[in-house]
Amino acid sequence: MGKFLSDFKEFAMKGNVIDMAVGVIIGGAFGKIVSSLVNDMIMPIVTLCTGGDGYRNMKYVIREGSAATADGVAAIEEVAINYGTFIMNIVDFFIIALSIFVALRVIMKFKKKEEEAPAAPAEPTAEEKLLTEIRDILKNQEK
């Protein structure tokens, strides 16, 4: 059991796992922000433009529902295709996809700039210095 816990601790403390966990948490919070943007700001404008009384009420009713009656008849739930909610989810998806695309483009631009920067020449190793000295001595002897 102790080996299992130490292996799990080693796994959990790797940089990639922690980075992924932070990404998931931030992604969840970002999703809530985008959902609020769509639900509370964009969809009311869409509803106003379409002349409806709310995107949640934008639906095609297949079977009308009815309330329970006093003589014991059970309530019947409405069966409907809620295309207003579907449209809202599509808008939500496109905003998140666009945000991820823009973020990745920015990251890739920074990575490209790092790759394009010329690397400083590496200091010669002791072996390379010795070979250079030998070459110089041999050149001087030939003269």
ZAGU-143424 format. One record per residue: x, y, z of N, C-alpha, C in turn. Coordinates in steps of 0.001 Angstrom, whole numbers, plus 500000, padded with zeros to 6 digits. Layout:
% residues N
<site n_px="X" n_py="Y" n_pz="Z" ca_px="X" ca_py="Y" ca_pz="Z" c_px="X" c_py="Y" c_pz="Z"/>
...
This chain:
% residues 143
<site n_px="500835" n_py="498801" n_pz="500000" ca_px="500000" ca_py="500000" ca_pz="500000" c_px="500875" c_py="501257" c_pz="500000"/>
<site n_px="501987" n_py="501213" n_pz="500732" ca_px="502891" ca_py="502362" ca_pz="500795" c_px="503502" c_py="502666" c_pz="499436"/>
<site n_px="503877" n_py="501610" n_pz="498681" ca_px="504437" ca_py="501794" ca_pz="497340" c_px="503399" c_py="502427" c_pz="496413"/>
<site n_px="502152" n_py="501973" n_pz="496537" ca_px="501070" ca_py="502519" ca_pz="495722" c_px="500919" c_py="504020" c_pz="495981"/>
<site n_px="500902" n_py="504406" n_pz="497256" ca_px="500740" ca_py="505821" ca_pz="497603" c_px="501926" c_py="506651" c_pz="497125"/>
<site n_px="503142" n_py="506110" n_pz="497263" ca_px="504308" ca_py="506877" ca_pz="496800" c_px="504297" c_py="507004" c_pz="495282"/>
<site n_px="503880" n_py="505932" n_pz="494559" ca_px="503766" ca_py="506022" ca_pz="493098" c_px="502709" c_py="507037" c_pz="492690"/>
<site n_px="501579" n_py="507033" n_pz="493407" ca_px="500519" ca_py="507991" ca_pz="493096" c_px="500996" c_py="509415" c_pz="493353"/>
<site n_px="501710" n_py="509633" n_pz="494462" ca_px="502228" ca_py="510969" ca_pz="494782" c_px="503190" c_py="511435" c_pz="493692"/>
<site n_px="504059" n_py="510529" n_pz="493235" ca_px="505005" ca_py="510873" ca_pz="492164" c_px="504259" c_py="511247" c_pz="490884"/>
<site n_px="503220" n_py="510474" n_pz="490562" ca_px="502410" ca_py="510748" ca_pz="489375" c_px="501701" c_py="512095" c_pz="489493"/>
<site n_px="501085" n_py="512338" n_pz="490650" ca_px="500290" ca_py="513550" ca_pz="490840" c_px="501144" c_py="514805" c_pz="490866"/>
<site n_px="502402" n_py="514673" n_pz="491259" ca_px="503254" ca_py="515847" ca_pz="491374" c_px="504020" c_py="516165" c_pz="490097"/>
<site n_px="503844" n_py="515348" n_pz="489060" ca_px="504482" ca_py="515665" ca_pz="487783" c_px="503889" c_py="516954" c_pz="487258"/>
<site n_px="504692" n_py="517737" n_pz="486604" ca_px="504258" ca_py="519039" ca_pz="486099" c_px="503076" c_py="518960" c_pz="485163"/>
<site n_px="503055" n_py="517983" n_pz="484269" ca_px="501981" ca_py="517906" ca_pz="483280" c_px="500626" c_py="517660" c_pz="483929"/>
<site n_px="500584" n_py="516820" n_pz="484963" ca_px="499313" ca_py="516507" ca_pz="485613" c_px="498781" c_py="517743" c_pz="486335"/>
<site n_px="499665" n_py="518457" n_pz="487006" ca_px="499246" ca_py="519663" ca_pz="487727" c_px="498797" c_py="520730" c_pz="486732"/>
<site n_px="499537" n_py="520892" n_pz="485638" ca_px="499147" ca_py="521854" ca_pz="484603" c_px="497783" c_py="521503" c_pz="484025"/>
<site n_px="497552" n_py="520210" n_pz="483797" ca_px="496268" ca_py="519781" ca_pz="483254" c_px="495139" c_py="520068" c_pz="484243"/>
<site n_px="495381" n_py="519819" n_pz="485522" ca_px="494352" ca_py="520073" ca_pz="486538" c_px="494014" c_py="521563" c_pz="486589"/>
<site n_px="495028" n_py="522404" n_pz="486537" ca_px="494790" ca_py="523853" ca_pz="486535" c_px="494002" c_py="524241" c_pz="485290"/>
<site n_px="494347" n_py="523649" n_pz="484148" ca_px="493627" ca_py="523936" ca_pz="482905" c_px="492161" c_py="523536" c_pz="482978"/>
<site n_px="491890" n_py="522391" n_pz="483589" ca_px="490501" ca_py="521931" ca_pz="483719" c_px="489712" c_py="522879" c_pz="484607"/>
<site n_px="490305" n_py="523308" n_pz="485712" ca_px="489616" ca_py="524219" ca_pz="486637" c_px="489351" c_py="525562" c_pz="485959"/>
<site n_px="490364" n_py="526096" n_pz="485294" ca_px="490189" ca_py="527383" ca_pz="484605" c_px="489188" c_py="527233" c_pz="483461"/>
<site n_px="489256" n_py="526093" n_pz="482755" ca_px="488310" ca_py="525849" ca_pz="481660" c_px="486875" c_py="525793" c_pz="482146"/>
<site n_px="486659" n_py="525164" n_pz="483303" ca_px="485303" ca_py="525114" ca_pz="483875" c_px="484784" c_py="526501" c_pz="484215"/>
<site n_px="485658" n_py="527308" n_pz="484822" ca_px="485253" ca_py="528676" ca_pz="485162" c_px="485006" c_py="529491" c_pz="483890"/>
<site n_px="485853" n_py="529301" n_pz="482881" ca_px="485688" ca_py="530015" ca_pz="481620" c_px="484385" c_py="529617" c_pz="480947"/>
<site n_px="484053" n_py="528327" n_pz="481019" ca_px="482787" ca_py="527846" ca_pz="480451" c_px="481593" c_py="528518" c_pz="481092"/>
<site n_px="481650" n_py="528734" n_pz="482412" ca_px="480553" ca_py="529416" ca_pz="483104" c_px="480440" c_py="530862" c_pz="482644"/>
<site n_px="481576" n_py="531506" n_pz="482449" ca_px="481560" ca_py="532901" ca_pz="481986" c_px="480950" c_py="532984" c_pz="480592"/>
<site n_px="481363" n_py="532082" n_pz="479701" ca_px="480832" ca_py="532091" ca_pz="478339" c_px="479343" c_py="531771" c_pz="478353"/>
<site n_px="478932" n_py="530799" n_pz="479174" ca_px="477505" ca_py="530473" ca_pz="479256" c_px="476691" c_py="531673" c_pz="479732"/>
<site n_px="477226" n_py="532393" n_pz="480699" ca_px="476534" ca_py="533591" ca_pz="481173" c_px="476474" c_py="534645" c_pz="480076"/>
<site n_px="477564" n_py="534808" n_pz="479340" ca_px="477585" ca_py="535768" ca_pz="478235" c_px="476501" c_py="535421" c_pz="477214"/>
<site n_px="476426" n_py="534140" n_pz="476861" ca_px="475440" ca_py="533712" ca_pz="475865" c_px="474027" c_py="533842" c_pz="476419"/>
<site n_px="473795" n_py="533276" n_pz="477619" ca_px="472440" ca_py="533253" ca_pz="478198" c_px="471927" c_py="534645" c_pz="478550"/>
<site n_px="472788" n_py="535473" n_pz="479141" ca_px="472333" ca_py="536726" ca_pz="479720" c_px="472525" c_py="537946" c_pz="478829"/>
<site n_px="473361" n_py="537828" n_pz="477786" ca_px="473612" ca_py="539009" ca_pz="476962" c_px="473290" c_py="538784" c_pz="475484"/>
<site n_px="473750" n_py="537671" n_pz="474923" ca_px="473570" ca_py="537465" ca_pz="473485" c_px="472170" c_py="536963" c_pz="473157"/>
<site n_px="471712" n_py="535930" n_pz="473867" ca_px="470411" ca_py="535339" ca_pz="473539" c_px="469230" c_py="536293" c_pz="473762"/>
<site n_px="469254" n_py="537156" n_pz="474768" ca_px="468147" ca_py="538126" ca_pz="474844" c_px="468072" c_py="539029" c_pz="473609"/>
<site n_px="469224" n_py="539390" n_pz="473061" ca_px="469238" ca_py="540211" ca_pz="471848" c_px="468707" c_py="539400" c_pz="470668"/>
<site n_px="469116" n_py="538121" n_pz="470578" ca_px="468609" ca_py="537253" ca_pz="469516" c_px="467097" c_py="537117" c_pz="469637"/>
<site n_px="466619" n_py="536927" n_pz="470864" ca_px="465184" ca_py="536793" ca_pz="471103" c_px="464454" c_py="538064" c_pz="470689"/>
<site n_px="465017" n_py="539208" n_pz="471026" ca_px="464412" ca_py="540484" ca_pz="470658" c_px="464350" c_py="540631" c_pz="469139"/>
<site n_px="465430" n_py="540237" n_pz="468458" ca_px="465479" ca_py="540344" ca_pz="466990" c_px="464506" c_py="539388" c_pz="466316"/>
<site n_px="464284" n_py="538240" n_pz="466927" ca_px="463373" ca_py="537260" ca_pz="466322" c_px="461931" c_py="537506" c_pz="466721"/>
<site n_px="461700" n_py="538444" n_pz="467624" ca_px="460346" ca_py="538802" ca_pz="468012" c_px="459687" c_py="537794" c_pz="468936"/>
<site n_px="460471" n_py="536927" n_pz="469538" ca_px="459910" ca_py="535907" ca_pz="470423" c_px="459796" c_py="536400" c_pz="471855"/>
<site n_px="459318" n_py="535529" n_pz="472704" ca_px="459177" ca_py="535891" ca_pz="474110" c_px="460232" c_py="535195" c_pz="474966"/>
<site n_px="461296" n_py="534747" n_pz="474365" ca_px="462387" ca_py="534110" ca_pz="475094" c_px="462881" c_py="532892" c_pz="474353"/>
<site n_px="464190" n_py="532748" n_pz="474297" ca_px="464742" ca_py="531620" ca_pz="473555" c_px="464380" c_py="530290" c_pz="474206"/>
<site n_px="464151" n_py="530270" n_pz="475493" ca_px="463747" ca_py="529027" ca_pz="476161" c_px="462345" c_py="528598" c_pz="475693"/>
<site n_px="461560" n_py="529547" n_pz="475224" ca_px="460217" ca_py="529224" ca_pz="474731" c_px="460193" c_py="528969" c_pz="473228"/>
<site n_px="461360" n_py="529059" n_pz="472583" ca_px="461435" ca_py="528779" ca_pz="471152" c_px="461463" c_py="527259" c_pz="470995"/>
<site n_px="460315" n_py="526695" n_pz="470629" ca_px="460230" ca_py="525240" ca_pz="470538" c_px="459130" c_py="524853" c_pz="469580"/>
<site n_px="459223" n_py="523619" n_pz="469124" ca_px="458188" ca_py="523032" ca_pz="468287" c_px="457514" c_py="521956" c_pz="469123"/>
<site n_px="456253" n_py="522157" n_pz="469454" ca_px="455520" ca_py="521242" ca_pz="470320" c_px="455003" c_py="520069" c_pz="469502"/>
<site n_px="455401" n_py="518886" n_pz="469889" ca_px="454934" ca_py="517667" ca_pz="469225" c_px="453632" c_py="517193" c_pz="469868"/>
<site n_px="453613" n_py="517219" n_pz="471210" ca_px="452394" ca_py="516823" ca_pz="471930" c_px="452195" c_py="517795" c_pz="473086"/>
<site n_px="451025" n_py="518394" n_pz="473137" ca_px="450703" ca_py="519329" ca_pz="474216" c_px="450635" c_py="518580" c_pz="475545"/>
<site n_px="451043" n_py="519243" n_pz="476596" ca_px="450938" ca_py="518679" ca_pz="477923" c_px="449646" c_py="519129" c_pz="478583"/>
<site n_px="449276" n_py="518427" n_pz="479644" ca_px="448082" ca_py="518837" ca_pz="480381" c_px="448316" c_py="518584" c_pz="481861"/>
<site n_px="447689" n_py="519413" n_pz="482676" ca_px="447827" ca_py="519294" ca_pz="484122" c_px="446942" c_py="518167" c_pz="484638"/>
<site n_px="447268" n_py="517683" n_pz="485817" ca_px="446441" ca_py="516642" ca_pz="486453" c_px="445081" c_py="517240" c_pz="486810"/>
<site n_px="444086" n_py="516409" n_pz="486719" ca_px="442735" ca_py="516883" ca_pz="487042" c_px="442310" c_py="516362" c_pz="488406"/>
<site n_px="441221" n_py="516920" n_pz="488922" ca_px="440717" ca_py="516529" ca_pz="490237" c_px="440153" c_py="515117" c_pz="490242"/>
<site n_px="439679" n_py="514615" n_pz="489056" ca_px="439106" ca_py="513264" ca_pz="489050" c_px="440176" c_py="512177" c_pz="488927"/>
<site n_px="441476" n_py="512498" n_pz="489125" ca_px="442515" ca_py="511479" ca_pz="489170" c_px="443243" c_py="511237" c_pz="487866"/>
<site n_px="442955" n_py="512013" n_pz="486834" ca_px="443682" ca_py="511854" ca_pz="485570" c_px="445084" c_py="512448" c_pz="485766"/>
<site n_px="446093" n_py="511659" n_pz="485444" ca_px="447481" ca_py="512085" ca_pz="485656" c_px="447874" c_py="513188" c_pz="484677"/>
<site n_px="448856" n_py="513941" n_pz="485088" ca_px="449381" ca_py="514997" ca_pz="484225" c_px="450128" c_py="514379" c_pz="483057"/>
<site n_px="450066" n_py="515037" n_pz="481918" ca_px="450797" ca_py="514594" ca_pz="480730" c_px="451840" c_py="515658" c_pz="480428"/>
<site n_px="453112" n_py="515217" n_pz="480337" ca_px="454180" ca_py="516168" ca_pz="480050" c_px="454177" c_py="516545" c_pz="478586"/>
<site n_px="454549" n_py="517768" n_pz="478344" ca_px="454654" ca_py="518254" ca_pz="476976" c_px="455873" c_py="517604" c_pz="476304"/>
<site n_px="455731" n_py="517250" n_pz="475051" ca_px="456841" ca_py="516733" ca_pz="474250" c_px="457124" c_py="517781" c_pz="473189"/>
<site n_px="458365" n_py="518322" n_pz="473224" ca_px="458689" ca_py="519413" ca_pz="472309" c_px="460156" c_py="519359" c_pz="471906"/>
<site n_px="460436" n_py="519923" n_pz="470757" ca_px="461813" ca_py="520100" ca_pz="470288" c_px="462209" c_py="521526" c_pz="470665"/>
<site n_px="463140" n_py="521647" n_pz="471591" ca_px="463559" ca_py="522959" ca_pz="472117" c_px="464705" c_py="523518" c_pz="471272"/>
<site n_px="464381" n_py="524066" n_pz="470125" ca_px="465429" ca_py="524554" ca_pz="469241" c_px="466055" c_py="525855" c_pz="469748"/>
<site n_px="465389" n_py="526601" n_pz="470589" ca_px="465974" ca_py="527812" ca_pz="471170" c_px="467165" c_py="527480" c_pz="472052"/>
<site n_px="467021" n_py="526477" n_pz="472889" ca_px="468123" ca_py="526037" ca_pz="473748" c_px="469252" c_py="525470" c_pz="472903"/>
<site n_px="468909" n_py="524751" n_pz="471837" ca_px="469918" ca_py="524196" ca_pz="470942" c_px="470735" c_py="525318" c_pz="470290"/>
<site n_px="470065" n_py="526351" n_pz="469822" ca_px="470760" ca_py="527497" ca_pz="469216" c_px="471677" c_py="528149" c_pz="470245"/>
<site n_px="471186" n_py="528293" n_pz="471479" ca_px="471998" ca_py="528874" ca_pz="472540" c_px="473274" c_py="528049" c_pz="472755"/>
<site n_px="473165" n_py="526734" n_pz="472749" ca_px="474336" ca_py="525873" ca_pz="472942" c_px="475305" c_py="525948" c_pz="471770"/>
<site n_px="474788" n_py="526137" n_pz="470564" ca_px="475662" ca_py="526304" ca_pz="469395" c_px="476459" c_py="527603" c_pz="469521"/>
<site n_px="475785" n_py="528693" n_pz="469897" ca_px="476478" ca_py="529977" ca_pz="470089" c_px="477534" c_py="529830" c_pz="471181"/>
<site n_px="477189" n_py="529163" n_pz="472267" ca_px="478105" ca_py="528892" ca_pz="473373" c_px="479349" c_py="528169" c_pz="472860"/>
<site n_px="479144" n_py="527120" n_pz="472065" ca_px="480251" ca_py="526337" ca_pz="471521" c_px="481160" c_py="527199" c_pz="470649"/>
<site n_px="480571" n_py="527997" n_pz="469755" ca_px="481386" ca_py="528806" ca_pz="468852" c_px="482206" c_py="529854" c_pz="469597"/>
<site n_px="481665" n_py="530421" n_pz="470641" ca_px="482437" ca_py="531404" ca_pz="471416" c_px="483609" c_py="530721" c_pz="472110"/>
<site n_px="483382" n_py="529543" n_pz="472695" ca_px="484476" ca_py="528824" ca_pz="473352" c_px="485517" c_py="528396" c_pz="472320"/>
<site n_px="485080" n_py="527869" n_pz="471176" ca_px="486015" ca_py="527440" ca_pz="470132" c_px="486838" c_py="528618" c_pz="469621"/>
<site n_px="486204" n_py="529764" n_pz="469407" ca_px="486918" ca_py="530953" ca_pz="468951" c_px="487937" c_py="531408" c_pz="469990"/>
<site n_px="487558" n_py="531378" n_pz="471251" ca_px="488473" ca_py="531781" ca_pz="472320" c_px="489691" c_py="530872" c_pz="472381"/>
<site n_px="489476" n_py="529565" n_pz="472268" ca_px="490594" ca_py="528623" ca_pz="472284" c_px="491488" c_py="528844" c_pz="471068"/>
<site n_px="490878" n_py="529070" n_pz="469904" ca_px="491647" ca_py="529320" ca_pz="468686" c_px="492537" c_py="530549" c_pz="468847"/>
<site n_px="491968" n_py="531635" n_pz="469370" ca_px="492740" ca_py="532868" ca_pz="469546" c_px="493870" c_py="532650" c_pz="470556"/>
<site n_px="493581" n_py="531967" n_pz="471663" ca_px="494605" ca_py="531711" ca_pz="472669" c_px="495743" c_py="530875" c_pz="472094"/>
<site n_px="495416" n_py="529852" n_pz="471320" ca_px="496460" ca_py="529011" ca_pz="470725" c_px="497285" c_py="529781" c_pz="469701"/>
<site n_px="496644" n_py="530657" n_pz="468949" ca_px="497404" ca_py="531474" ca_pz="467985" c_px="498407" c_py="532368" c_pz="468694"/>
<site n_px="497987" n_py="532970" n_pz="469801" ca_px="498901" ca_py="533836" ca_pz="470560" c_px="500072" c_py="533017" c_pz="471100"/>
<site n_px="499766" n_py="531853" n_pz="471652" ca_px="500822" ca_py="530992" ca_pz="472196" c_px="501791" c_py="530572" c_pz="471095"/>
<site n_px="501263" n_py="530201" n_pz="469934" ca_px="502120" ca_py="529765" ca_pz="468832" c_px="502998" c_py="530918" c_pz="468316"/>
<site n_px="502481" n_py="532140" n_pz="468330" ca_px="503303" ca_py="533287" ca_pz="467910" c_px="504479" c_py="533473" c_pz="468854"/>
<site n_px="504231" n_py="533345" n_pz="470160" ca_px="505318" ca_py="533476" ca_pz="471124" c_px="506333" c_py="532354" c_pz="470953"/>
<site n_px="505876" n_py="531136" n_pz="470714" ca_px="506795" ca_py="530014" ca_pz="470516" c_px="507626" c_py="530215" c_pz="469252"/>
<site n_px="506991" n_py="530726" n_pz="468192" ca_px="507704" ca_py="530964" ca_pz="466945" c_px="508800" c_py="532002" c_pz="467141"/>
<site n_px="508509" n_py="533061" n_pz="467900" ca_px="509514" ca_py="534095" ca_pz="468165" c_px="510681" c_py="533517" c_pz="468944"/>
<site n_px="510399" n_py="532629" n_pz="469893" ca_px="511476" ca_py="532003" ca_pz="470658" c_px="512344" c_py="531135" c_pz="469764"/>
<site n_px="511721" n_py="530400" n_pz="468830" ca_px="512467" ca_py="529526" ca_pz="467939" c_px="513296" c_py="530332" c_pz="466949"/>
<site n_px="512804" n_py="531503" n_pz="466528" ca_px="513504" ca_py="532315" ca_pz="465550" c_px="514689" c_py="533042" c_pz="466156"/>
<site n_px="514681" n_py="533277" n_pz="467448" ca_px="515785" ca_py="533981" ca_pz="468096" c_px="517040" c_py="533127" c_pz="467967"/>
<site n_px="518140" n_py="533732" n_pz="467465" ca_px="519358" ca_py="532949" ca_pz="467303" c_px="519919" c_py="532546" c_pz="468670"/>
<site n_px="520290" n_py="531305" n_pz="468750" ca_px="520863" ca_py="530807" ca_pz="469998" c_px="522319" c_py="531244" c_pz="470072"/>
<site n_px="522747" n_py="531595" n_pz="471264" ca_px="524137" ca_py="531994" ca_pz="471463" c_px="525020" c_py="530774" c_pz="471202"/>
<site n_px="526175" n_py="530991" n_pz="470552" ca_px="527032" ca_py="529843" ca_pz="470281" c_px="527485" c_py="529212" c_pz="471602"/>
<site n_px="527503" n_py="527909" n_pz="471593" ca_px="527884" ca_py="527190" ca_pz="472806" c_px="529383" c_py="527340" c_pz="473036"/>
<site n_px="529754" n_py="527381" n_pz="474283" ca_px="531171" ca_py="527462" ca_pz="474641" c_px="531837" c_py="526156" c_pz="474231"/>
<site n_px="533020" n_py="526254" n_pz="473614" ca_px="533676" ca_py="525012" ca_pz="473184" c_px="534048" c_py="524141" c_pz="474391"/>
<site n_px="533947" n_py="522847" n_pz="474170" ca_px="534290" ca_py="521910" ca_pz="475236" c_px="535806" c_py="521861" c_pz="475395"/>
<site n_px="536254" n_py="521224" n_pz="476457" ca_px="537700" ca_py="521105" ca_pz="476701" c_px="538366" c_py="520354" c_pz="475553"/>
<site n_px="537695" n_py="519346" n_pz="475028" ca_px="538244" ca_py="518568" ca_pz="473912" c_px="538373" c_py="519432" c_pz="472664"/>
<site n_px="537351" n_py="520267" n_pz="472394" ca_px="537406" ca_py="521154" ca_pz="471228" c_px="538532" c_py="522189" c_pz="471394"/>
<site n_px="538714" n_py="522701" n_pz="472589" ca_px="539806" ca_py="523663" ca_pz="472830" c_px="541164" c_py="523012" c_pz="472581"/>
<site n_px="541323" n_py="521788" n_pz="473069" ca_px="542579" ca_py="521065" ca_pz="472886" c_px="542841" c_py="520808" c_pz="471411"/>
<site n_px="541834" n_py="520381" n_pz="470660" ca_px="542002" ca_py="520141" ca_pz="469226" c_px="542348" c_py="521431" c_pz="468482"/>
<site n_px="541733" n_py="522541" n_pz="468899" ca_px="542040" ca_py="523834" ca_pz="468274" c_px="543506" c_py="524204" c_pz="468516"/>
<site n_px="544001" n_py="523993" n_pz="469739" ca_px="545407" ca_py="524287" ca_pz="470055" c_px="546345" c_py="523422" c_pz="469222"/>
<site n_px="545993" n_py="522122" n_pz="469104" ca_px="546830" ca_py="521219" ca_pz="468305" c_px="546852" c_py="521677" c_pz="466853"/>
<site n_px="545704" n_py="522066" n_pz="466319" ca_px="545637" ca_py="522543" ca_pz="464935" c_px="546520" c_py="523771" c_pz="464750"/>
<site n_px="546429" n_py="524719" n_pz="465706" ca_px="547223" ca_py="525944" ca_pz="465608" c_px="548727" c_py="525644" c_pz="465678"/>
<site n_px="549114" n_py="524696" n_pz="466539" ca_px="550537" ca_py="524327" ca_pz="466658" c_px="551027" c_py="523706" c_pz="465357"/>
<site n_px="550204" n_py="522832" n_pz="464775" ca_px="550595" ca_py="522189" ca_pz="463503" c_px="550703" c_py="523224" c_pz="462394"/>
<site n_px="549851" n_py="524212" n_pz="462353" ca_px="549916" ca_py="525263" ca_pz="461327" c_px="551209" c_py="526061" c_pz="461486"/>
<site n_px="551572" n_py="526377" n_pz="462742" ca_px="552778" ca_py="527171" ca_pz="463003" c_px="554033" c_py="526376" c_pz="462636"/>
<site n_px="554027" n_py="525040" n_pz="462817" ca_px="555188" ca_py="524221" ca_pz="462490" c_px="555400" c_py="524151" c_pz="460984"/>
<site n_px="554345" n_py="524186" n_pz="460212" ca_px="554451" ca_py="524112" ca_pz="458764" c_px="555054" c_py="525365" c_pz="458183"/>
<site n_px="554974" n_py="526471" n_pz="458867" ca_px="555466" ca_py="527756" ca_pz="458339" c_px="556915" c_py="527894" c_pz="458473"/>
